[in-house]
């Protein structure tokens, strides 16, 4: 490409429409916010050894239930095991919530190129080439 050639000529006679791009970005942001609100209302469960943990779709702990007779309250080791089961059940529920969020947000986050630091995003904001160098700055 010569220095005098406009890089936006390939976009057609209308050139680059910044307003259309901004409108599309705003629509994507609104859809992302709606999806995140819907996820926050969903409840996901994880269970391990008689312990069931409920988290919402964004991974916040909202409830814990225990099956009767799973621990002896007078036995320290049994209580330690109970703590381990709660942690494991939470991790199970959180993994399920993350999977649901990935499915719900995947198409939206993919369209953003990982700019929000979410799925696929990294320290460089998900930009190709690490966010520098490729565009010369």
N, C-alpha and C positions, 0 to 999 in steps of 0.2 A: 504494500500500500504506500502510495506516495504521500509526502508531507502535506500536499495541498488537498488531498482527498478527505472528505468528511466521513468519519467512521459510521455516522448514522444514516448515510445515503442508502445503505442496504435495507433500512427499515421501510422504505417506500417514500412516496411523495409527501406524505404527511409528516415524516420525521418521527421524532421521539415524543410521545404524548405523556408528559409527567403527570398530568391530572388523572389520566386513566390508571396509571401505575399507582398513584396515591389512593385512589378510590378502591382499587383491587386490594391493596394492602390493608385498608381500613376494614373492608368486608372480611378479609381473612382473620384480622384481629378480633372482630366481633364474633365470628364463628368459633374461634379458639376460646374466647371467654365463655360463650354459651356451653361449649363442650366441657370445659373445666368445671363450670357450675353443676352440670348434670352429673359429672363424675363424683363431685363432693357429696351428692345426695345418695349415691349407690352404696350399698353395704356388701362387703365381701368377707367371707369367713375362712379361717384356717384352723385346723385341728391337729392336735398331737396328744395321744395318750389320755384322753378324757378331759382335755383343756380345749375350749373353743374360744377363739378370739375374733372379734368383729372389728374391721377397719372400714373407713369410707373409701371411696374411689381414689382419693388422693393420699391414702396411706395413714390417715390419722386414726389412732386407736379410739374406738367408741364403745367397746364392751368386752368383758371377759366372763365366761361361765365355766364352771367345774362340774364334772360328773361326781356324784357322791361316792365316797369311799376310795378315792384315788390316792389319798395321802393319810398318813398318821400324823396328826398335829403335834404329837409329843416326840416324834422322831426327827432329829435335825437333818439327817440325810434325806428323808422323805420330803421335807420342806425344801431342801436344796433342789431335789429332783423336780418339785413342782415349779420352782422358779425357772429351771431349764426348759420345762415343757411350755411355760408361758412364752418364753423367748422364742422357742422353736415354732409355736403356733402363730405368733406374731409374724415371724419371718415368712411362714407359709402364706398367711393372709396378705401380707405386703407384696409378696411376689405375684400373687393372683391379681391384686389391685394394680400393680405396675403393668402386668400383661394386658389387662383391660384398658388401662390408660394408653398404653402403646398402640393398641388397636384403634382406639377412638381418636387419639391425637396424631397418629402416624401420618395420615395424609396431609394434615394441616402443618405439622412440624416439618415434613418433607418439603412442602411448598415454601417454607421460610428458610430452608437451607441450614437449619440448626442455629439460627441467629440468637434464639432465646437461651441457649445453653442447655436446652432440653435434650430429648433423644437425638443422637447424632451430632450434637453440638459439643464443642470443646473449648479449651481456653482461648483459642483464636476465633471463637464465635462461629465455627463451622464453615469458615470461608475456605475455598480451595487454595492450596498453596500456603496454608498456615496464616492467612490474613495479611501477608505482606509479600513483596517481591514480585508476584505475578503481575500486578498492575503498575509496578515501578515506584511504589511509595511505601 
